Amino acid sequence: MAPSSGDHAANVPSLSTRTTKHQPTMGLLDAINLLLACIIGSGIFISAKAVLEFSGSYGFSIVVWLSCGILCIMGALCYAELGCAYVSSGGDYTYLRVAFGNFVGFLRVWVEVALSRPMIVVLSVLTASNYLVYWFYPTCPAPDKLIKCLSSFLLLIVGFINLTSAKWTNGLHQICNIFKIVSLLLVIGCGFYNMFRGRVANFAEPFEGSTYGKVTSALYAGLFPYSGWNYLNNAIDDLKDPKRILPRSIVISLLLCIFVYFLTFSSYFTALSAYEILMSDATAVSFAERVWRPLLYIIPIGVTMSCVGAASGNIFTIGQMFNVAGRDGLMPHIFSMKHYETNVPMIAILCELILSFVFLFFMTNIGQLIICVGMINWICILLAAIGLIVLRFKHPDRERPIKIPLPIPILFIISLVVLIGASAIQDVKNITTSLLLLATAIPAYIFGVMWKNKPKSFTRQYNSFAIMLQKVFHVVHDEHID
């Protein structure tokens, strides 16, 4: 791996200089649909209990949900400026590399590939397993070994489908999206029905029991369901009019998510008290049990399919990150190779599956996973926001079709510094875990990128291993795929 030298920005086109292999096809509605599919997934089912646990009350939880949505909108505006100024499918990896150099760019790739995506996949299959076994353990926690075995089985199924065919994978995503939408509509519809019947006692004193000492953990838990708002930057080449579509689609999608999350979370409180939500390992199932017994057999399947879709989507979309990093010399090019018939990046997917199994058996605490994923991702997003200001001074003549008022990124940066700084003080264990995970990028960068003159014996063995993988999995470079 040997990254290119010189000014990285010179190799990144602007909107007026970009060239695409095909005509852009995505309009505003298409972009909104893509973002909603990326954002609304297993997060609302995973995080509802965690937000309440750290906030202590319905009222403060709602404040957390709304604050997280507004924070994401500010970040989205920052990414809209970056996306239209530096047009690349690498997204924030590209912005960080142009602003701060190879190591910070590599750090973003490492976080996404080796930490964030595997953690999210594990979160999804663990949640799916908890909902599936709830039928058999309605009054007590299921055995950890059973949860791990079932999660492993679901992970193997998702991996098999992703490795077999992109067509099968897209079919799985469509089916899961249907289940996800139906599940949310059922929960929200039942919530309205309960309110119509006058079941609003849990809203009488909304801030009773609020705990403010763990507000940073509550914010990380509340931010998790909004994950994916920056994914559209990776598809900017497909947007018909990025200057108009990119900012509007992100803001509209986030406003819709805030509305849906508010309704879903509020619906839970029409049938369950705060204590009952905290005691449940499957909040939506406990809600269904109280509202209408037939839902007890529908909701678990819907939530499970939603979580399976989230796990599959995160594995499926990782190929682009491997491709861009491999092109720039920050990842071994073998990871970006694809099957000569199915066009599936098999080595990349296998790598993600192996890492997911590692996290599954070493980090099974869902709450801890949510917080660690949040801390790691938001540290990188903070760097991207700082990079926006750095790039304004570094490339003052760069074409910027969107230029947001400077107070917005400054306020966004201050908010993240306070959030991350407060978590470092209040939650030493999880911030330490997150920083240790981030630190694994240092030896990887030294070995893979900085150490250019590796021994010939090592290079020879690596090349032999890469050729062996190509033969076993029938993968080739993109330029060899018809």
C-alpha positions as CSV (number, residue, x, y, z in Angstrom):
1,M,0.0,0.0,0.0
2,A,1.5,3.3,-1.0
3,P,-0.6,6.4,-1.0
4,S,-0.2,9.1,-3.6
5,S,1.7,12.2,-2.7
6,G,1.1,15.9,-3.3
7,D,-2.1,17.9,-2.8
8,H,-4.9,15.4,-2.4
9,A,-7.5,18.0,-3.3
10,A,-6.1,18.2,-6.9
11,N,-7.4,14.7,-7.5
12,V,-10.8,15.4,-6.1
13,P,-13.2,17.0,-8.6
14,S,-15.7,19.8,-7.9
15,L,-19.3,19.8,-9.3
16,S,-18.2,21.7,-12.4
17,T,-15.3,19.4,-13.1
18,R,-16.7,16.0,-12.2
19,T,-17.1,13.3,-14.8
20,T,-19.5,10.4,-14.4
21,K,-19.7,7.1,-16.2
22,H,-23.5,7.3,-16.4
23,Q,-26.2,9.9,-16.3
24,P,-27.3,10.8,-12.8
25,T,-30.7,9.3,-12.0
26,M,-31.6,10.3,-8.5
27,G,-34.0,13.2,-7.9
28,L,-35.2,14.6,-4.6
29,L,-37.7,11.9,-3.8
30,D,-35.2,9.2,-4.7
31,A,-32.6,10.7,-2.4
32,I,-35.1,11.0,0.5
33,N,-36.1,7.4,0.0
34,L,-32.5,6.2,0.1
35,L,-31.7,8.2,3.2
36,L,-34.9,7.0,5.0
37,A,-33.9,3.4,4.2
38,C,-30.4,4.0,5.6
39,I,-31.5,5.9,8.7
40,I,-34.7,4.2,9.9
41,G,-33.7,0.7,10.8
42,S,-33.0,-1.2,14.0
43,G,-32.0,1.9,15.8
44,I,-35.4,3.0,17.1
45,F,-36.0,-0.5,18.5
46,I,-32.5,-0.7,20.0
47,S,-32.1,2.7,21.5
48,A,-35.6,3.4,23.0
49,K,-34.7,1.6,26.2
50,A,-31.2,2.9,26.4
51,V,-32.3,6.6,26.0
52,L,-34.9,6.1,28.8
53,E,-32.4,4.3,31.0
54,F,-29.9,7.2,30.9
55,S,-32.5,10.1,30.9
56,G,-34.9,8.7,33.5
57,S,-38.2,10.0,32.2
58,Y,-40.4,10.4,29.2
59,G,-40.1,14.1,29.0
60,F,-36.3,14.3,29.2
61,S,-36.1,11.4,26.7
62,I,-38.1,13.4,24.2
63,V,-35.8,16.4,24.8
64,V,-32.9,14.0,24.0
65,W,-34.5,12.7,20.8
66,L,-35.2,16.2,19.5
67,S,-31.7,17.5,20.5
68,C,-30.1,14.6,18.7
69,G,-32.1,15.3,15.5
70,I,-31.3,19.0,15.6
71,L,-27.6,18.2,16.1
72,C,-27.7,15.9,13.1
73,I,-29.3,18.6,10.9
74,M,-26.4,20.9,11.7
75,G,-24.0,18.2,10.8
76,A,-25.9,17.5,7.6
77,L,-25.5,21.1,6.5
78,C,-21.7,20.9,7.1
79,Y,-21.6,17.7,5.0
80,A,-23.7,19.3,2.2
81,E,-21.0,22.0,1.8
82,L,-18.2,19.4,1.8
83,G,-20.0,17.1,-0.5
84,C,-20.6,19.8,-3.2
85,A,-17.0,21.1,-2.9
86,Y,-15.2,17.8,-2.9
87,V,-17.1,15.4,-5.1
88,S,-16.1,11.9,-4.2
89,S,-17.7,8.6,-3.5
90,G,-15.4,8.3,-0.5
91,G,-17.5,10.8,1.5
92,D,-16.0,12.0,4.7
93,Y,-12.9,9.8,4.2
94,T,-12.1,12.1,1.3
95,Y,-12.7,15.3,3.3
96,L,-10.5,14.2,6.2
97,R,-7.7,13.0,3.9
98,V,-7.7,16.3,1.9
99,A,-7.9,18.4,5.1
100,F,-5.5,16.6,7.4
101,G,-3.5,14.1,5.3
102,N,-3.2,10.3,4.9
103,F,-3.3,9.2,8.5
104,V,-6.6,10.9,9.4
105,G,-8.1,9.7,6.2
106,F,-6.9,6.2,7.0
107,L,-8.3,6.6,10.5
108,R,-11.8,7.2,9.1
109,V,-11.5,4.1,6.9
110,W,-10.3,2.1,9.8
111,V,-13.1,3.2,12.0
112,E,-15.7,2.4,9.4
113,V,-14.3,-0.9,8.2
114,A,-12.8,-2.4,11.4
115,L,-14.9,-0.9,14.1
116,S,-18.2,0.9,13.3
117,R,-19.7,-1.4,10.7
118,P,-19.0,-4.7,12.6
119,M,-20.3,-3.2,15.8
120,I,-23.5,-2.0,14.1
121,V,-23.9,-5.5,12.5
122,V,-23.5,-7.1,15.9
123,L,-26.0,-4.7,17.5
124,S,-28.5,-5.6,14.8
125,V,-28.3,-9.4,15.1
126,L,-28.3,-9.2,18.9
127,T,-31.4,-7.2,18.9
128,A,-33.0,-9.5,16.4
129,S,-32.2,-12.5,18.6
130,N,-33.6,-10.9,21.7
131,Y,-36.9,-10.3,20.0
132,L,-37.1,-13.8,18.5
133,V,-36.5,-15.5,21.9
134,Y,-38.9,-13.3,23.7
135,W,-41.8,-15.6,22.8
136,F,-40.1,-18.4,24.9
137,Y,-38.7,-16.2,27.7
138,P,-41.4,-13.5,28.3
139,T,-40.8,-13.1,32.0
140,C,-37.0,-13.6,32.4
141,P,-33.9,-12.9,30.4
142,A,-32.9,-15.5,27.8
143,P,-29.6,-17.4,28.3
144,D,-26.6,-15.6,26.9
145,K,-25.4,-18.8,25.0
146,L,-28.8,-19.0,23.3
147,I,-28.6,-15.4,22.2
148,K,-25.1,-15.8,20.9
149,C,-25.9,-19.0,19.0
150,L,-29.0,-17.4,17.4
151,S,-27.1,-14.2,16.6
152,S,-24.3,-16.3,15.0
153,F,-27.0,-18.2,12.9
154,L,-28.5,-14.9,11.7
155,L,-25.1,-13.5,10.9
156,L,-24.3,-16.6,8.8
157,I,-27.5,-16.3,6.9
158,V,-26.9,-12.6,6.2
159,G,-23.3,-13.3,5.2
160,F,-24.3,-16.1,2.9
161,I,-26.9,-14.0,1.0
162,N,-24.5,-11.1,0.6
163,L,-21.8,-13.4,-0.7
164,T,-24.1,-15.2,-3.1
165,S,-25.7,-12.4,-5.1
166,A,-26.3,-8.7,-5.1
167,K,-29.7,-9.4,-6.5
168,W,-30.6,-11.7,-3.6
169,T,-29.2,-9.1,-1.2
170,N,-31.4,-6.3,-2.7
171,G,-34.4,-8.6,-2.5
172,L,-33.7,-9.2,1.2
173,H,-33.5,-5.4,1.8
174,Q,-36.8,-4.8,0.0
175,I,-38.5,-7.5,2.1
176,C,-36.9,-6.1,5.3
177,N,-38.0,-2.6,4.5
178,I,-41.6,-3.7,4.1
179,F,-41.5,-5.4,7.5
180,K,-39.8,-2.3,9.1
181,I,-42.5,0.1,7.8
182,V,-45.3,-2.2,8.8
183,S,-43.9,-2.6,12.3
184,L,-43.5,1.1,12.9
185,L,-47.0,1.8,11.5
186,L,-48.5,-0.8,13.8
187,V,-46.8,0.6,16.8
188,I,-47.7,4.2,16.0
189,G,-51.3,3.2,15.0
190,C,-51.8,1.4,18.3
191,G,-50.3,4.3,20.2
192,F,-52.9,6.6,18.6
193,Y,-55.6,4.1,19.4
194,N,-54.6,4.0,23.1
195,M,-54.5,7.8,23.3
196,F,-58.0,7.9,21.8
197,R,-59.1,5.5,24.6
198,G,-57.7,7.9,27.1
199,R,-54.5,6.0,28.1
200,V,-52.4,9.0,28.8
201,A,-51.6,8.6,32.5
202,N,-47.9,8.1,31.8
203,F,-47.7,11.6,30.2
204,A,-49.2,13.4,33.3
205,E,-45.8,14.2,34.9
206,P,-43.4,13.8,31.9
207,F,-40.2,14.9,33.7
208,E,-40.7,12.9,36.9
209,G,-37.6,10.8,37.7
210,S,-35.3,12.6,35.3
211,T,-31.6,11.9,35.8
212,Y,-29.2,14.4,34.3
213,G,-25.9,12.8,35.4
214,K,-25.8,10.5,32.4
215,V,-27.0,12.9,29.8
216,T,-24.0,12.3,27.5
217,S,-24.8,8.5,27.4
218,A,-28.4,9.4,26.7
219,L,-27.3,11.6,23.8
220,Y,-25.1,8.9,22.3
221,A,-28.0,6.4,22.6
222,G,-30.3,9.0,21.0
223,L,-27.9,9.7,18.2
224,F,-27.5,6.1,17.2
225,P,-31.0,5.8,15.4
226,Y,-30.0,8.8,13.2
227,S,-26.9,7.0,12.0
228,G,-26.7,7.1,8.2
229,W,-27.6,10.7,7.6
230,N,-24.2,11.3,5.9
231,Y,-24.4,8.3,3.6
232,L,-25.9,10.3,0.7
233,N,-22.5,12.0,0.3
234,N,-21.1,8.7,-1.0
235,A,-23.7,8.7,-3.8
236,I,-23.3,12.3,-4.9
237,D,-22.4,11.3,-8.4
238,D,-25.9,9.8,-8.8
239,L,-27.7,13.1,-7.9
240,K,-29.2,15.1,-10.7
241,D,-28.7,18.5,-9.0
242,P,-26.5,18.0,-5.9
243,K,-26.5,21.7,-5.0
244,R,-30.3,21.6,-4.6
245,I,-30.9,17.9,-3.7
246,L,-28.2,17.1,-1.2
247,P,-29.0,19.6,1.5
248,R,-32.8,19.4,1.0
249,S,-33.0,15.6,1.1
250,I,-30.9,15.3,4.2
251,V,-32.8,17.9,6.1
252,I,-36.2,16.6,5.0
253,S,-35.2,13.0,5.9
254,L,-34.0,14.0,9.3
255,L,-37.2,16.0,10.1
256,L,-39.3,12.9,9.1
257,C,-37.1,10.7,11.3
258,I,-37.5,13.0,14.2
259,F,-41.3,12.9,13.7
260,V,-41.4,9.1,13.4
261,Y,-39.2,8.5,16.4
262,F,-41.2,10.9,18.5
263,L,-44.4,9.1,17.6
264,T,-42.9,5.6,18.1
265,F,-41.3,6.4,21.5
266,S,-44.5,8.1,22.7
267,S,-46.6,5.2,21.6
268,Y,-44.7,2.9,24.0
269,F,-45.8,5.1,26.9
270,T,-49.5,4.7,26.1
271,A,-49.2,1.1,27.2
272,L,-46.1,0.7,29.3
273,S,-44.7,2.7,32.2
274,A,-41.0,3.8,32.3
275,Y,-40.2,0.9,34.7
276,E,-41.8,-1.7,32.4
277,I,-39.9,-0.4,29.4
278,L,-36.6,-0.6,31.4
279,M,-37.4,-4.1,32.6
280,S,-38.1,-5.4,29.0
281,D,-35.5,-6.8,26.7
282,A,-37.9,-6.3,23.8
283,T,-39.8,-3.1,24.2
284,A,-41.9,-3.4,21.1
285,V,-43.0,-6.9,22.0
286,S,-43.9,-5.9,25.6
287,F,-46.0,-3.1,24.0
288,A,-47.7,-5.5,21.6
289,E,-48.6,-7.8,24.5
290,R,-50.3,-5.0,26.3
291,V,-52.2,-3.6,23.4
292,W,-53.4,-6.5,21.3
293,R,-52.4,-10.1,21.7
294,P,-52.2,-11.0,18.0
295,L,-49.5,-8.3,17.7
296,L,-47.4,-10.5,20.0
297,Y,-46.8,-12.8,17.0
298,I,-46.4,-10.0,14.4
299,I,-44.1,-7.4,16.0
300,P,-41.2,-9.8,16.8
301,I,-41.0,-10.9,13.2
302,G,-41.2,-7.3,12.0
303,V,-38.5,-6.1,14.3
304,T,-36.3,-9.1,13.6
305,M,-36.5,-8.5,9.8
306,S,-35.8,-4.8,10.3
307,C,-32.7,-5.7,12.3
308,V,-31.6,-8.3,9.8
309,G,-32.0,-5.8,7.0
310,A,-29.9,-3.3,8.9
311,A,-27.1,-5.9,9.4
312,S,-27.2,-6.8,5.7
313,G,-27.3,-3.2,4.6
314,N,-24.1,-2.3,6.6
315,I,-22.3,-5.3,5.2
316,F,-23.5,-4.7,1.6
317,T,-22.5,-1.0,1.5
318,I,-19.0,-1.5,2.8
319,G,-17.6,-2.4,-0.6
320,Q,-17.4,1.3,-1.8
321,M,-15.2,2.3,1.2
322,F,-12.9,-0.6,0.4
323,N,-12.8,0.4,-3.3
324,V,-11.9,4.1,-2.6
325,A,-9.3,3.3,0.1
326,G,-7.7,0.6,-2.1
327,R,-7.5,3.0,-5.0
328,D,-5.7,5.6,-2.8
329,G,-3.3,2.9,-1.4
330,L,-4.6,3.0,2.1
331,M,-6.0,-0.6,2.0
332,P,-4.7,-3.7,0.3
333,H,-6.3,-3.8,-3.2
334,I,-7.4,-7.4,-2.7
335,F,-10.2,-6.1,-0.6
336,S,-11.7,-4.2,-3.5
337,M,-11.7,-7.1,-5.9
338,K,-15.1,-8.5,-6.9
339,H,-16.4,-11.8,-8.1
340,Y,-16.0,-12.1,-11.9
341,E,-19.7,-13.1,-12.4
342,T,-21.7,-11.7,-9.5
343,N,-19.7,-8.5,-9.0
344,V,-19.7,-9.1,-5.2
345,P,-16.7,-7.8,-3.2
346,M,-16.3,-11.2,-1.5
347,I,-13.1,-10.6,0.4
348,A,-14.4,-7.3,1.8
349,I,-17.6,-9.0,3.0
350,L,-15.7,-11.9,4.5
351,C,-13.5,-9.5,6.3
352,E,-16.6,-7.7,7.8
353,L,-18.2,-11.0,8.8
354,I,-15.0,-12.2,10.6
355,L,-14.7,-8.9,12.5
356,S,-18.4,-9.1,13.3
357,F,-18.0,-12.5,14.9
358,V,-15.1,-11.2,16.9
359,F,-17.2,-8.3,18.4
360,L,-20.2,-10.7,18.9
361,F,-18.2,-12.9,21.2
362,F,-16.2,-10.3,23.0
363,M,-18.7,-7.4,23.3
364,T,-22.3,-8.5,23.8
365,N,-23.5,-5.7,26.0
366,I,-25.9,-3.8,23.8
367,G,-25.8,-0.6,25.8
368,Q,-22.0,-0.5,25.8
369,L,-21.9,-1.2,22.0
370,I,-24.2,1.7,21.3
371,I,-22.1,4.1,23.3
372,C,-18.8,2.9,21.9
373,V,-20.1,3.1,18.3
374,G,-21.4,6.6,19.0
375,M,-18.2,7.9,20.6
376,I,-16.0,6.5,17.8
377,N,-18.3,7.8,14.9
378,W,-18.8,11.2,16.4
379,I,-15.1,11.8,17.0
380,C,-14.6,11.3,13.3
381,I,-17.6,13.5,12.4
382,L,-16.1,16.2,14.7
383,L,-12.9,16.0,12.7
384,A,-14.8,16.4,9.4
385,A,-16.6,19.5,10.8
386,I,-13.2,21.0,11.8
387,G,-12.0,20.0,8.4
388,L,-14.7,22.1,6.8
389,I,-13.2,25.3,8.4
390,V,-9.6,24.2,7.7
391,L,-10.4,23.6,4.0
392,R,-12.0,27.1,3.7
393,F,-8.6,28.6,4.6
394,K,-6.6,25.9,2.9
395,H,-8.4,26.2,-0.4
396,P,-10.1,29.6,-0.4
397,D,-10.6,29.6,-4.2
398,R,-12.3,26.2,-4.3
399,E,-15.7,26.1,-5.9
400,R,-18.3,25.9,-3.1
401,P,-21.8,25.8,-4.6
402,I,-23.1,25.6,-1.0
403,K,-21.5,27.8,1.7
404,I,-23.2,27.6,5.0
405,P,-22.9,30.5,7.6
406,L,-19.8,30.0,9.7
407,P,-21.7,30.0,13.0
408,I,-23.4,26.7,12.1
409,P,-20.2,24.6,11.9
410,I,-18.7,26.4,14.9
411,L,-21.8,25.7,17.0
412,F,-21.8,22.1,15.7
413,I,-18.1,21.7,16.7
414,I,-18.6,23.2,20.1
415,S,-21.6,20.9,20.7
416,L,-19.5,17.8,19.8
417,V,-16.5,18.9,21.9
418,V,-18.8,19.4,24.9
419,L,-20.5,16.0,24.3
420,I,-17.2,14.1,23.8
421,G,-15.4,16.0,26.6
422,A,-18.3,15.4,29.1
423,S,-18.3,11.7,28.2
424,A,-14.6,11.5,28.8
425,I,-15.2,12.8,32.4
426,Q,-18.5,11.0,33.2
427,D,-18.0,7.7,31.4
428,V,-14.4,6.9,31.7
429,K,-14.8,3.2,31.0
430,N,-16.5,3.5,27.6
431,I,-14.4,6.5,26.4
432,T,-11.3,4.5,27.3
433,T,-12.6,1.5,25.4
434,S,-13.4,3.7,22.4
435,L,-10.0,5.4,22.4
436,L,-8.2,2.0,22.7
437,L,-10.2,0.8,19.7
438,L,-9.3,3.9,17.8
439,A,-5.6,3.5,18.7
440,T,-5.6,0.2,16.8
441,A,-5.4,2.3,13.7
442,I,-1.8,3.4,14.6
443,P,0.0,0.1,14.2
444,A,-2.1,-0.8,11.2
445,Y,-1.1,2.5,9.5
446,I,2.5,2.1,10.4
447,F,2.6,-1.5,9.1
448,G,0.4,-1.1,6.1
449,V,1.1,2.4,4.8
450,M,4.3,4.0,6.3
451,W,6.4,0.8,6.0
452,K,7.0,0.9,2.3
453,N,10.2,-1.2,2.0
454,K,8.9,-4.4,3.4
455,P,11.2,-7.5,3.2
456,K,11.0,-9.3,-0.2
457,S,10.0,-12.5,1.6
458,F,7.0,-10.9,3.1
459,T,5.9,-9.3,-0.2
460,R,6.3,-12.6,-1.9
461,Q,4.2,-14.4,0.7
462,Y,1.6,-11.7,0.6
463,N,1.3,-11.8,-3.1
464,S,1.1,-15.6,-3.1
465,F,-1.7,-15.4,-0.4
466,A,-3.5,-12.7,-2.5
467,I,-3.4,-14.9,-5.6
468,M,-4.6,-17.9,-3.6
469,L,-7.6,-15.8,-2.4
470,Q,-8.3,-14.7,-6.0
471,K,-8.3,-18.4,-7.2
472,V,-10.5,-19.6,-4.3
473,F,-13.1,-16.9,-4.5
474,H,-12.8,-16.1,-8.2
475,V,-12.3,-12.3,-7.6
476,V,-10.7,-9.9,-10.0
477,H,-10.1,-6.2,-10.4
478,D,-12.9,-3.9,-11.5
479,E,-11.4,-3.3,-14.8
480,H,-11.6,-7.0,-15.6
481,I,-15.3,-7.3,-14.9
482,D,-17.4,-7.1,-18.1
